[in-house]
């Protein structure tokens, strides 16, 4: 689901980014809706028609959306044909384009990916019911995409009714992936399970699923399923194990299974016996009583020479990470999550673990590392040892913490990352950072697409450096940093190239945001207020702005005002 | 930081607590036992409090009012770094955030004073927004900050400690009743329809209104259900027939509820306000099944198995 996994950088392409809407905003395409050309005519093959037929046959093979966007800009004919041959629709911001516009242009879609809320909404920085409703999309698609097979959603609000409509409208429906979604419950799952007879993939990842007292697992057909992947570790409700066992037995194609914590080890064993073809097995949420002790983990790890992706809790400690570094030479992705996400404890992992990983896992491409203390030296080491890094996300949990050995800010460490990691596209910074860190990012982070900033910077200059220096920047999320209107205004030249900008608890005023809204009419500038502070005052709690073809959305809750 | 520690242990005056600049960046101290930390922990916000960040900020301001001065480390150049916090803190709301973060040691110093037996030089930042130039101090008063560290709720509940900032889920586990600020939401399920709904009982003031709400909620769904079980195609035009007579047993369905003692009761027998105060969950059952019920303790039934077959 993460766009960092899609590595197809094309620095020479006309369009900077991969969002659908980019092709609209350049204005070079014709108006919406290839109404007349939705049916290809084979009757009178005049030269133009022949060309279009040939083009169509060729364009079918084009899969990269960047390439497709570029192709659609060539001329009207290419625009039309590209629209007819596109089968995967990716919409990075569900409010950037309306369902009607999207479904009018692309009429033969088999797979839809929709993203809704901004990422900081996951951390309670946005009141509930902000938006990102699936309903208008599923209604539109029900009418225009009868052959829809896949729906991938991230941070959308999905109701049981939406799921019911989905299940009923698409007879060949195969894949449903819901990441960080909410609004639905086991009722909706039951409907999908029972109606989608071709279902191969049902992946619920980090979503909130309400318990409606429906035993949804038992709604899968008894006669057998096509299931290849079933992931439901985030579903907190207990399930009927017998039904699950029957389901696994009836699903000969099942390869990926991730269960929730209501399945015990013994039950898990029974399932594994039933499904020898499993390639991915998840044992559900971590349960403190079933602690995997250090001593047990080390010997296991020391056998995992081929391990490429490793997500682990920090209870593995620096020592455990050293074991990983010693063994997992093929490691591509590492995520170290905090067992206790607090700022006031010592923390079991530190710069020692990071240094070790940098020395041992030279092929590392993506790292997410939560810790309590860090040094510039370790970060610099990683920047030099791991040149393939594409994603570097370091979260020093204590706010404004400097290098704990030298007392210096973490500027040099992050500076080294942007300087040395030439493939870096996603960066999350933390710790004590001055404007200097941002100067480095602006100077060296030329292909950075996603930047996440919290409790950092000294002045407007910090943000200015980034907005002026990073031409590929698409997603910028900032919280609790001293950037004000002047800094915001310095990005006017760039905002149309971005998917969104989020700034919360910074120094913005309504006036500044208003100026942006006036200067850039195609930008939707949302000012989000705390629910108990609905009076208009000059200070902006949260600014969330994004380009859109549709103007202000019509489902705005009362705590949002669109300037 | 030895020198500073001594100062603290003697419970010095406030000014003494504010060290020279370099001391802020001095050697990291060894960690102290966490039990000691917990004893000295000063929490300024409610655990689990998330959205009302503003309130947290106000508390910060109160905390800052007792300070007399502050020191900014040389590399931090906040605009207000030289002004005493008392002058600026109470006035603004948002700008205070930045200004407070320019006071690296002030809040910590105040917290020090309150704890009075500090071994480490600095305590952790007061809630929400102080700059903490040092990393090694014992964190004694973390105060919850909304959404920090950035971990999603379901990953946060791993440790048994109280530091859980998961947002109160609207659909809590197995909790049929949530009292939001403005409503009393109760789950309602209808026999034969897998999709459950929720009703806000505060929106109605009589059984009649509740009854028509039930009709509104379920008419379409029920029609779809019956439709699909017969011919598998959802006929969107069909409205379905109205669901009536749920209160008096005259209709095909009857409304029942489960009260706070777990008993299943017929809806409509007690005065409305009494009903609202005891109802935990609503169900719309086939009248034929309900006639078998009597008031009093009836075992709770799960969705009967026969309607599982209806969907196949």
Interface residues (C-beta under 8 A of the other chain):
Chain A: X120 X122 X123 X124 X125 X127 X128 X160 X161 X164 X168 X180 X185 X187 X188 X190 X191 X194 X195 X206 X208 X209 X210 X211 X212 X213 X214 X215 X218 X219 X221 X222 X234 X236 X237 X285 X286 X288 X313 X337 X338 X339 X340 X341 X342 X343 X344 X345 X346 X370 X372 X373 X395 X396 X397 X398 X399 X400 X401 X402 X403 X404 X405 X407 X408 X409 X431 X432 X434 X454 X455 X458 X459 X479 X480 X482 X505 X506 X507 X530 X531 X532 X533 X537 X539 X540 X541
Chain B: X24 X25 X26 X28 X31 X34 X37 X41 X50 X51 X52 X53 X54 X75 X76 X77 X78 X79 X92 X93 X94 X95 X97 X98 X101 X104 X124 X125 X129 X130 X131 X132 X133 X134 X135 X136 X138 X139 X140 X141 X142 X145 X146 X147 X148 X149 X150 X151 X152 X154 X155 X156 X158 X159 X160 X161 X163 X165 X167 X169 X170 X171 X173 X174 X187 X189 X194 X195 X196 X221 X224 X228 X234 X302 X303 X308 X311 X312
